[in-house]
């Protein structure tokens, strides 16, 4: 996601900075996955600039933000001209907006409808690789209290993705369940300011009662904006968390 927005700055000035610092260096389409700092004025800007393009090193960049709700990158990719073809059946990539609580009163956003959309897309996808991109993590690194681990607040910042506390032990229709039961091969996110690759060591208890087997090879990849690892000392790392392997 982009950096926190300063309300007194002009939107075009903000996008010009984004282009100067990021876009012009990589000649590719840039797809937007809304983070918690990308709402209100930035959200309107990102949607307004959908389809914008400019020169980059060796080519052109293109800004893509087709919807505030979930969308398919491949479906949007097919609408652009002069783009290389992605081999049929190779890849499906879906972007979801995980700002459930920030957009609670926004009539243009429907969390449950987005989950139903993603479930349908994953279930019907025949691609060899199915990837989902969002902002908030499903599996997070219990690194420090500052990394969204404050008791009580943790639900609002990360663990809501796996369902309601206590209830989710036996029943849940969470975004995480949709992704796992849908056979996604990876979930890419940010929010935590670190970099990590996590894989669950066992099936979540709430999913053991369901028919079918969730994809336990699903990788949970956190790519935080500060690009640091979760370990402060790689020569003497902290013990692994009991719920995940990394």
BAFI-3210 file (N, C-alpha, C; in Angstrom, 3 decimals, decimal comma, padded with zeros to 6 digits):
// residues 246
n [1|2|3|4|5|6|7|8|9|10|11|12|13|14|15|16|17|18|19|20|21|22|23|24|25|26|27|28|29|30|31|32|33|34|35|36|37|38|39|40|41|42|43|44|45|46|47|48|49|50|51|52|53|54|55|56|57|58|59|60|61|62|63|64|65|66|67|68|69|70|71|72|73|74|75|76|77|78|79|80|81|82|83|84|85|86|87|88|89|90|91|92|93|94|95|96|97|98|99|100|101|102|103|104|105|106|107|108|109|110|111|112|113|114|115|116|117|118|119|120|121|122|123|124|125|126|127|128|129|130|131|132|133|134|135|136|137|138|139|140|141|142|143|144|145|146|147|148|149|150|151|152|153|154|155|156|157|158|159|160|161|162|163|164|165|166|167|168|169|170|171|172|173|174|175|176|177|178|179|180|181|182|183|184|185|186|187|188|189|190|191|192|193|194|195|196|197|198|199|200|201|202|203|204|205|206|207|208|209|210|211|212|213|214|215|216|217|218|219|220|221|222|223|224|225|226|227|228|229|230|231|232|233|234|235|236|237|238|239|240|241|242|243|244|245|246]
n.u [000,832|000,269|001,928|000,968|-001,641|-001,550|-003,830|-003,924|-002,607|-002,436|-004,126|-003,064|-000,439|000,411|000,204|002,022|004,384|004,369|004,696|007,217|008,891|008,422|006,836|007,984|010,275|009,854|008,757|005,940|002,515|000,935|-000,753|-003,385|-003,807|-005,856|-004,749|-004,822|-004,079|-004,908|-007,401|-010,353|-009,361|-006,980|-008,063|-010,000|-008,330|-006,695|-008,583|-009,476|-007,205|-006,994|-005,876|-004,086|-000,924|002,625|006,034|008,659|011,650|012,868|010,341|006,859|004,908|001,827|-001,098|-003,310|-006,444|-009,094|-011,379|-013,010|-013,860|-013,238|-011,213|-010,249|-007,024|-006,210|-008,519|-008,693|-006,252|-006,651|-008,056|-006,325|-004,236|-001,638|-000,333|001,618|000,592|-000,794|-000,215|-002,903|-004,584|-002,439|-002,197|-004,141|-004,988|-006,179|-007,375|-008,195|-010,065|-009,254|-010,081|-012,092|-013,286|-012,707|-014,228|-016,792|-019,139|-019,445|-021,318|-020,616|-019,058|-018,925|-018,363|-019,146|-020,231|-017,942|-016,432|-018,044|-017,817|-015,050|-014,915|-016,412|-014,798|-012,359|-013,217|-014,081|-011,868|-009,452|-006,790|-003,262|-001,873|-003,105|-003,497|-003,939|-004,284|-004,054|-004,346|-004,272|-002,837|-003,246|-001,954|000,211|003,311|004,291|005,918|006,453|004,852|004,408|004,039|001,271|000,253|-000,977|-002,924|-006,431|-006,674|-005,514|-007,322|-008,765|-006,841|-005,499|-006,283|-008,998|-009,299|-009,348|-011,683|-014,242|-013,288|-013,012|-015,556|-014,638|-013,203|-014,738|-016,502|-016,635|-016,812|-014,845|-012,602|-010,132|-010,866|-012,242|-010,141|-008,336|-009,986|-010,683|-008,517|-006,283|-002,930|-001,175|-001,170|-000,691|000,387|000,539|000,883|001,954|005,128|007,385|009,219|008,204|007,759|005,341|003,940|001,242|001,334|-000,581|-004,020|-006,460|-008,597|-011,276|-011,739|-011,625|-014,034|-015,286|-016,334|-014,105|-010,679|-008,669|-006,135|-003,209|-000,701|-000,605|001,018|001,801|002,596|004,276|004,883|006,147|006,193|008,546|010,416|011,966|013,288|011,640|013,367|015,679|018,242|019,817|021,682|021,184|018,367|014,905|012,810|010,705|007,256|004,633|002,460|003,062|005,340|008,454]
n.v [-001,183|002,349|005,204|006,815|009,215|012,711|015,032|017,663|017,848|018,033|015,764|015,097|015,916|014,104|011,684|012,161|012,080|009,402|008,268|009,251|008,139|005,411|004,175|004,856|003,423|000,782|-000,937|-002,006|-003,219|-001,872|-003,162|-002,458|-003,194|-002,533|-001,006|-000,255|002,381|003,447|004,528|006,664|009,814|008,878|006,500|007,381|008,693|006,578|005,070|006,926|007,253|004,912|003,090|005,012|005,911|005,923|006,864|004,511|002,847|001,484|000,982|001,263|002,261|001,212|002,066|000,202|-000,151|-001,555|-001,947|-001,346|-003,474|-007,070|-008,312|-009,862|-010,272|-011,407|-011,148|-008,373|-007,906|-008,919|-006,905|-004,951|-003,456|-004,727|-006,426|-009,116|-012,491|-014,566|-017,919|-020,140|-021,638|-021,594|-019,674|-018,047|-015,044|-013,291|-010,307|-008,977|-006,763|-006,119|-004,444|-004,612|-003,484|-000,756|000,030|-000,383|001,148|001,919|001,993|001,095|-001,070|-004,495|-006,921|-009,649|-010,271|-010,052|-012,194|-014,327|-013,979|-014,489|-017,140|-018,389|-017,846|-019,158|-021,794|-022,440|-022,127|-023,460|-023,273|-023,947|-022,674|-020,859|-017,767|-015,434|-012,066|-009,736|-007,259|-007,434|-009,810|-013,428|-015,585|-014,499|-013,069|-013,495|-011,257|-008,841|-006,614|-004,256|-005,002|-005,389|-007,039|-006,530|-007,540|-008,013|-005,728|-007,041|-008,652|-006,829|-005,984|-008,135|-010,941|-011,148|-012,081|-014,820|-015,424|-015,092|-014,582|-017,398|-018,524|-019,295|-021,569|-023,790|-023,191|-021,332|-018,854|-017,497|-015,196|-016,424|-019,135|-019,366|-018,971|-021,083|-023,414|-023,089|-023,859|-022,240|-021,494|-019,681|-016,889|-013,543|-010,750|-007,674|-005,274|-006,184|-005,003|-006,405|-009,166|-012,376|-015,915|-018,225|-021,370|-023,382|-025,833|-027,682|-028,672|-026,162|-026,356|-025,663|-026,263|-028,981|-030,241|-029,925|-031,021|-032,342|-031,388|-028,825|-026,797|-027,482|-026,838|-024,236|-021,176|-018,514|-015,352|-012,619|-009,369|-006,772|-003,148|-002,078|-003,953|-005,774|-008,637|-010,967|-011,566|-010,254|-011,013|-012,990|-014,991|-016,019|-017,032|-016,501|-018,956|-021,015|-020,271|-022,233|-022,788|-022,454|-023,037|-021,723]
n.w [000,000|-000,321|001,206|004,384|004,008|003,452|004,246|003,404|001,061|-002,476|-004,658|-007,213|-006,940|-005,051|-006,500|-008,505|-007,072|-006,344|-008,869|-009,552|-007,580|-007,658|-009,842|-012,362|-012,503|-013,036|-015,740|-015,929|-015,505|-012,652|-010,040|-007,802|-004,437|-001,895|001,060|004,614|004,715|002,390|001,968|001,775|000,624|-000,807|-001,911|-003,743|-005,485|-006,481|-007,844|-009,717|-011,242|-012,600|-015,329|-016,124|-017,596|-018,195|-019,111|-018,484|-017,367|-020,176|-021,182|-020,463|-017,624|-016,106|-014,405|-012,438|-011,156|-010,943|-009,343|-006,173|-004,786|-004,757|-007,455|-010,589|-011,734|-014,160|-015,734|-015,944|-017,150|-019,699|-020,918|-021,676|-024,171|-026,315|-024,519|-023,195|-023,697|-021,188|-020,596|-021,110|-018,427|-016,714|-014,580|-012,107|-010,589|-007,865|-006,420|-003,283|-001,177|001,996|004,009|006,146|008,500|008,350|006,194|006,935|007,028|004,445|001,635|-000,856|-000,567|000,157|002,334|002,743|000,242|-001,305|-000,298|-001,149|-003,904|-004,257|-003,399|-005,407|-007,642|-007,016|-006,714|-009,263|-010,814|-013,015|-013,082|-012,880|-010,896|-008,224|-006,923|-004,261|-003,367|-000,792|001,843|004,720|006,993|007,103|008,395|010,831|011,996|015,259|016,313|017,779|020,154|018,826|016,233|015,435|017,482|019,876|022,572|022,165|020,385|018,332|016,965|015,398|013,642|012,460|013,065|012,484|009,970|010,110|011,404|014,025|017,455|019,697|018,749|016,247|016,687|016,308|014,274|011,314|008,758|007,424|005,662|005,440|005,480|003,069|001,283|001,884|001,652|-000,959|-002,373|-002,829|-003,747|-002,704|-000,472|-000,623|001,194|003,142|005,588|008,227|009,149|007,909|006,401|005,455|005,115|005,495|006,466|007,318|009,905|010,487|009,864|010,352|013,153|012,832|010,216|009,990|010,181|007,827|004,557|002,160|001,549|002,717|001,089|002,338|001,627|001,083|000,799|002,962|002,461|003,569|002,735|003,827|003,941|004,926|004,505|006,133|007,886|010,137|012,115|014,348|014,817|012,793|013,127|015,571|015,852|016,885|018,563|016,502|015,903|017,275|015,620|012,978|010,210|009,217]
ca.u [000,000|001,029|002,201|-000,154|-002,016|-001,647|-005,088|-003,792|-001,839|-003,230|-004,058|-002,175|000,926|000,708|000,418|003,274|005,458|004,327|005,285|008,642|009,644|008,185|006,298|008,829|011,440|009,475|007,835|004,938|001,261|000,944|-002,101|-003,631|-004,513|-006,064|-004,329|-005,558|-003,701|-005,292|-008,829|-010,761|-008,809|-006,155|-008,882|-010,582|-007,238|-006,277|-009,621|-009,506|-006,025|-007,032|-005,592|-003,024|000,301|003,714|007,308|009,478|012,913|012,710|008,952|005,872|004,153|000,379|-001,728|-004,535|-007,281|-010,399|-012,533|-012,765|-014,136|-012,302|-011,158|-009,319|-005,976|-006,217|-009,639|-008,319|-005,109|-007,147|-008,657|-005,267|-003,651|-000,198|000,194|001,948|-000,444|-000,483|-000,676|-004,169|-004,490|-001,235|-002,270|-005,236|-004,609|-007,330|-007,081|-009,326|-009,959|-009,423|-010,377|-013,444|-013,826|-012,574|-015,265|-018,017|-020,283|-019,363|-022,324|-020,039|-018,207|-019,672|-017,403|-019,689|-020,332|-016,592|-016,069|-018,793|-017,188|-013,766|-015,193|-016,843|-013,655|-011,399|-013,831|-014,222|-010,595|-008,745|-005,393|-002,272|-001,527|-004,151|-002,920|-004,818|-003,530|-004,807|-003,457|-004,124|-002,347|-004,003|-000,981|001,121|004,476|004,196|007,262|006,483|003,565|004,268|003,650|-000,136|000,073|-001,549|-004,132|-007,671|-006,575|-005,007|-008,446|-009,135|-005,752|-005,015|-006,917|-010,363|-009,250|-009,613|-012,992|-014,486|-012,635|-013,718|-016,497|-013,937|-012,615|-015,600|-017,283|-016,203|-016,932|-013,925|-011,865|-009,101|-011,493|-012,513|-008,868|-007,799|-010,891|-010,729|-007,338|-005,274|-001,551|-000,459|-001,829|000,315|-000,171|001,476|000,405|003,083|006,285|008,476|009,092|008,153|007,098|004,797|003,093|000,640|001,777|-001,724|-005,296|-007,205|-009,640|-012,595|-011,881|-011,604|-015,410|-015,801|-016,039|-013,010|-009,435|-008,075|-004,770|-002,290|000,550|-000,761|002,045|001,381|003,780|004,136|005,862|005,907|006,793|009,895|011,287|012,891|012,858|011,078|014,434|016,654|019,554|019,653|022,593|020,591|016,944|013,918|012,151|009,556|005,945|004,145|001,389|003,527|006,725|008,984]
ca.v [000,000|003,599|005,755|007,580|010,367|014,017|015,559|019,004|017,792|017,803|014,376|014,953|016,035|012,826|010,646|012,490|011,569|007,941|007,963|009,586|007,292|003,981|003,664|005,079|002,544|-000,591|-000,845|-003,068|-002,796|-001,852|-003,462|-001,901|-003,915|-001,464|-001,159|000,604|003,784|003,794|004,801|008,067|010,532|008,016|005,536|008,071|008,952|005,343|004,681|007,921|007,090|003,605|003,195|005,983|005,283|006,858|006,228|003,870|002,370|000,445|000,735|002,139|001,755|001,389|001,958|-000,575|-000,223|-001,710|-002,042|-001,300|-004,843|-008,014|-008,376|-010,811|-009,618|-011,917|-010,560|-007,003|-008,001|-009,183|-005,696|-004,026|-003,706|-004,974|-007,123|-010,513|-013,426|-015,516|-019,225|-020,576|-022,695|-021,485|-018,839|-017,140|-014,196|-012,504|-009,267|-008,698|-005,622|-006,693|-003,386|-004,942|-002,576|000,629|000,310|-000,971|002,010|002,304|001,221|000,556|-002,205|-005,577|-007,952|-010,986|-010,454|-010,263|-013,566|-015,211|-013,831|-015,181|-018,576|-018,825|-017,773|-020,205|-023,094|-022,688|-021,948|-024,676|-022,893|-024,721|-021,864|-019,918|-016,837|-014,396|-010,933|-008,833|-006,430|-007,942|-011,189|-014,539|-016,048|-013,390|-013,392|-012,898|-010,691|-007,897|-005,947|-003,191|-005,578|-005,777|-008,171|-006,073|-008,313|-007,274|-005,016|-007,958|-009,119|-005,786|-005,711|-009,321|-012,252|-011,185|-012,819|-016,239|-015,592|-014,485|-015,284|-018,490|-019,172|-019,868|-022,859|-024,866|-022,780|-020,061|-018,613|-016,372|-015,049|-017,465|-020,408|-019,311|-019,099|-022,423|-024,408|-022,866|-024,431|-021,250|-021,935|-018,684|-015,636|-012,504|-009,608|-006,746|-004,827|-006,308|-004,368|-007,370|-010,118|-013,729|-016,984|-019,112|-022,481|-024,006|-027,188|-028,576|-028,125|-025,467|-027,212|-025,300|-026,816|-030,438|-030,728|-029,694|-031,989|-031,882|-031,095|-027,549|-026,877|-027,186|-026,362|-022,807|-020,323|-017,192|-014,538|-011,241|-008,467|-005,483|-002,031|-001,755|-004,993|-006,368|-009,969|-010,972|-011,866|-009,184|-011,638|-014,191|-016,025|-016,588|-016,735|-016,865|-020,238|-020,925|-020,337|-023,617|-022,954|-022,315|-023,291|-020,643]
ca.w [000,000|-000,343|002,528|004,955|003,186|004,083|003,726|002,832|-000,178|-003,672|-005,104|-008,355|-006,439|-004,412|-007,505|-009,189|-006,215|-006,499|-010,173|-009,538|-006,665|-007,838|-011,100|-013,527|-012,455|-013,407|-016,873|-015,811|-014,872|-011,195|-009,569|-006,482|-003,372|-000,916|002,437|005,543|004,475|001,020|001,942|001,668|-000,522|-001,675|-002,645|-004,892|-006,417|-007,121|-008,792|-010,796|-012,075|-013,264|-016,755|-016,390|-018,063|-018,395|-019,470|-017,459|-017,910|-021,172|-021,553|-019,835|-016,489|-016,188|-013,080|-012,543|-009,950|-011,586|-008,446|-004,737|-004,337|-005,320|-008,917|-011,177|-012,510|-015,528|-016,458|-016,278|-018,064|-021,056|-021,479|-022,078|-025,481|-026,453|-023,357|-023,491|-023,285|-020,129|-021,071|-020,542|-017,431|-015,897|-013,394|-011,771|-009,456|-007,423|-005,429|-002,407|-000,278|003,338|004,984|006,580|009,517|007,897|005,197|007,467|006,727|003,042|000,899|-002,085|-000,214|000,797|002,736|002,495|-001,203|-001,803|000,042|-002,049|-005,226|-004,251|-003,316|-006,738|-008,541|-006,676|-006,952|-010,697|-011,504|-013,420|-013,248|-012,127|-009,731|-007,801|-005,956|-003,731|-002,826|000,071|002,653|006,083|006,999|007,676|009,375|011,065|012,797|016,601|016,451|018,894|020,354|017,848|014,949|015,440|018,385|021,139|022,882|021,949|019,105|017,304|016,151|014,446|012,714|011,743|013,223|011,958|008,710|010,372|012,027|015,324|018,567|020,373|017,828|015,099|017,029|015,811|013,107|010,747|007,322|007,300|004,412|005,435|005,117|001,628|000,570|002,082|001,075|-002,399|-003,005|-003,196|-003,533|-001,917|-000,118|-000,475|001,931|003,758|006,899|009,137|008,536|007,848|005,307|006,000|004,362|006,509|006,047|008,500|010,165|010,634|009,408|011,405|013,709|012,306|008,874|010,019|010,116|006,475|003,525|001,326|002,251|002,321|000,587|003,435|001,049|000,804|001,388|003,433|002,198|004,058|002,128|004,462|003,220|005,401|003,938|007,091|008,305|011,491|013,042|014,527|014,795|011,989|013,608|016,791|015,642|017,895|018,287|015,614|016,520|017,211|014,645|011,601|009,863|008,386]
c.u [000,868|001,151|000,996|-000,374|-002,055|-002,809|-004,929|-002,983|-002,747|-003,033|-003,064|-000,706|001,344|000,980|001,704|004,473|005,530|004,975|006,797|009,451|009,507|007,894|007,278|010,049|011,130|008,425|006,834|003,605|001,390|-000,494|-002,250|-004,384|-004,643|-005,583|-005,085|-005,176|-004,165|-006,767|-009,085|-010,131|-007,907|-006,980|-009,483|-009,521|-006,871|-007,303|-009,653|-008,346|-005,974|-006,864|-004,523|-001,738|001,368|005,001|008,012|010,736|012,665|011,285|008,012|005,283|002,678|-000,217|-003,082|-005,225|-008,726|-011,594|-012,100|-013,031|-013,062|-012,331|-010,115|-008,288|-005,993|-007,351|-009,320|-007,180|-005,573|-007,763|-007,610|-004,668|-002,151|000,433|000,533|000,855|000,071|-001,034|-001,939|-003,946|-003,277|-001,495|-003,595|-004,802|-005,767|-006,902|-008,333|-009,024|-010,259|-009,716|-011,818|-014,026|-013,746|-013,685|-016,630|-019,260|-020,298|-020,292|-021,772|-019,184|-019,026|-018,715|-017,899|-019,827|-018,960|-016,119|-016,767|-018,204|-015,889|-013,962|-015,575|-015,647|-012,667|-011,947|-013,849|-012,927|-009,950|-007,239|-004,481|-001,869|-002,650|-003,598|-003,961|-003,946|-004,470|-003,838|-003,217|-003,719|-003,364|-003,165|000,019|002,254|004,337|005,540|007,375|005,103|003,328|003,838|002,264|-000,416|-000,474|-002,826|-005,393|-007,676|-006,130|-006,127|-008,788|-008,068|-005,288|-005,948|-008,382|-010,414|-009,554|-010,933|-013,078|-013,806|-013,574|-014,642|-015,752|-013,269|-013,436|-016,363|-016,796|-016,488|-016,044|-013,289|-010,775|-009,668|-011,771|-011,235|-008,314|-008,669|-010,986|-009,497|-006,298|-003,877|-000,748|-001,381|-000,733|-000,312|000,946|001,087|001,464|004,334|007,500|008,273|009,132|007,424|006,659|003,927|002,540|001,133|000,649|-002,992|-005,964|-008,382|-011,002|-012,830|-011,888|-013,000|-015,999|-015,493|-014,949|-011,815|-008,885|-006,641|-003,795|-000,887|000,487|000,314|001,440|002,613|003,505|005,260|005,576|006,687|008,200|010,904|012,358|012,386|012,282|012,142|015,395|018,075|019,433|020,581|022,074|019,084|016,067|013,324|010,952|008,263|005,359|003,120|001,866|004,980|007,216|010,486]
c.v [001,234|004,160|006,524|008,890|011,641|014,768|016,903|019,007|017,463|016,374|014,190|015,074|014,714|011,729|010,907|011,996|010,050|007,522|008,169|008,586|005,804|003,599|003,758|004,172|001,120|-000,536|-002,004|-002,471|-002,883|-002,047|-003,074|-002,881|-002,944|-001,873|-000,186|002,074|004,280|004,136|006,303|008,738|009,658|007,036|006,183|008,345|007,686|004,887|005,642|007,720|005,726|003,779|004,211|005,253|006,342|006,126|005,652|003,350|001,221|000,165|001,733|001,447|002,009|001,161|001,277|-000,638|-000,362|-001,715|-001,877|-002,661|-005,768|-007,992|-009,399|-010,056|-010,107|-011,338|-009,124|-006,983|-008,137|-007,955|-004,711|-004,437|-003,936|-005,582|-008,556|-011,439|-014,328|-016,867|-019,681|-021,730|-022,622|-020,812|-018,108|-016,353|-013,262|-011,538|-009,011|-007,478|-006,122|-005,647|-003,508|-003,895|-001,117|001,017|-000,215|-000,173|002,478|001,414|000,601|-000,685|-003,230|-006,733|-009,360|-011,271|-010,725|-011,686|-014,565|-015,175|-014,619|-016,693|-019,126|-018,865|-018,904|-021,589|-023,441|-022,517|-023,304|-024,416|-023,766|-023,997|-020,868|-019,062|-015,802|-013,321|-010,068|-007,990|-007,023|-009,412|-012,180|-015,200|-014,915|-013,847|-012,724|-012,317|-009,768|-007,271|-004,865|-003,713|-006,209|-006,980|-007,751|-006,861|-007,459|-006,562|-005,936|-008,467|-008,107|-005,570|-006,934|-010,515|-012,295|-011,961|-014,302|-016,472|-014,966|-015,280|-016,306|-019,245|-019,890|-021,198|-024,011|-024,491|-021,428|-020,033|-017,431|-016,311|-016,107|-018,806|-020,474|-019,567|-020,511|-023,484|-024,273|-023,358|-023,428|-021,775|-020,937|-017,506|-014,628|-011,291|-008,705|-006,523|-004,974|-005,782|-005,281|-008,262|-011,526|-014,659|-018,021|-020,183|-023,138|-025,438|-028,174|-027,880|-027,375|-026,312|-026,921|-025,892|-028,345|-031,034|-030,581|-030,870|-031,435|-031,494|-029,748|-027,744|-026,472|-026,834|-024,874|-022,009|-018,982|-016,299|-013,101|-010,411|-007,073|-004,373|-001,708|-002,822|-005,480|-007,765|-009,880|-011,236|-010,681|-009,733|-012,966|-015,322|-016,695|-016,331|-017,148|-018,227|-020,031|-020,976|-021,736|-023,834|-022,954|-022,750|-022,115|-020,799]
c.w [000,000|001,061|003,059|004,205|004,012|003,446|003,030|001,538|-001,350|-004,179|-006,244|-007,945|-005,793|-005,420|-008,281|-008,380|-006,320|-007,807|-010,156|-008,714|-006,959|-009,285|-012,255|-013,558|-012,915|-014,514|-016,895|-015,366|-013,348|-010,715|-008,104|-005,598|-002,214|000,473|003,325|005,411|003,112|000,881|001,837|000,448|-001,392|-002,492|-003,888|-005,948|-007,186|-008,152|-009,980|-011,762|-012,760|-014,770|-017,102|-016,767|-018,269|-018,707|-018,251|-018,131|-018,887|-021,593|-020,913|-018,608|-016,727|-014,804|-013,220|-011,175|-010,413|-010,651|-007,003|-004,119|-004,919|-006,840|-009,348|-012,007|-013,950|-016,351|-016,844|-017,287|-019,511|-021,703|-021,980|-023,409|-025,367|-025,212|-023,730|-022,969|-022,161|-020,552|-020,342|-019,570|-016,537|-014,561|-013,309|-010,546|-009,126|-006,318|-004,605|-001,543|001,125|004,410|005,491|007,518|009,080|006,930|005,638|007,091|005,273|002,222|-000,383|-001,838|000,555|001,076|002,400|001,002|-001,813|-001,497|-000,880|-003,453|-005,296|-004,189|-004,680|-007,694|-008,274|-007,003|-008,428|-011,486|-011,796|-013,555|-012,394|-010,849|-009,461|-006,657|-005,538|-003,096|-001,994|000,871|004,041|006,082|007,556|008,762|009,576|011,977|014,164|017,019|017,652|019,029|019,314|016,487|015,046|016,337|019,747|021,419|022,757|020,616|017,980|016,403|015,060|013,384|011,920|011,837|012,802|010,652|008,905|011,096|013,411|016,439|019,215|019,412|016,717|015,415|016,458|014,555|012,611|009,262|006,961|005,915|004,309|005,012|003,620|000,842|000,687|001,411|-000,441|-003,127|-003,446|-002,871|-002,713|-001,635|000,168|000,212|002,427|005,202|007,984|008,436|008,597|006,634|005,885|005,046|005,385|005,874|007,304|008,653|010,303|010,171|010,566|011,872|013,113|010,928|008,864|009,909|008,719|005,560|002,616|002,179|001,795|001,864|001,691|002,928|000,710|001,537|001,784|003,388|002,624|003,458|002,674|003,801|003,690|005,028|004,911|007,437|009,706|012,541|013,131|014,491|014,061|012,422|014,876|016,755|016,817|017,566|017,372|016,407|016,303|016,123|013,215|011,460|009,035|008,208]
res [x|x|x|x|x|x|x|x|x|x|x|x|x|x|x|x|x|x|x|x|x|x|x|x|x|x|x|x|x|x|x|x|x|x|x|x|x|x|x|x|x|x|x|x|x|x|x|x|x|x|x|x|x|x|x|x|x|x|x|x|x|x|x|x|x|x|x|x|x|x|x|x|x|x|x|x|x|x|x|x|x|x|x|x|x|x|x|x|x|x|x|x|x|x|x|x|x|x|x|x|x|x|x|x|x|x|x|x|x|x|x|x|x|x|x|x|x|x|x|x|x|x|x|x|x|x|x|x|x|x|x|x|x|x|x|x|x|x|x|x|x|x|x|x|x|x|x|x|x|x|x|x|x|x|x|x|x|x|x|x|x|x|x|x|x|x|x|x|x|x|x|x|x|x|x|x|x|x|x|x|x|x|x|x|x|x|x|x|x|x|x|x|x|x|x|x|x|x|x|x|x|x|x|x|x|x|x|x|x|x|x|x|x|x|x|x|x|x|x|x|x|x|x|x|x|x|x|x|x|x|x|x|x|x|x|x|x|x|x|x|x|x|x|x|x|x]
***
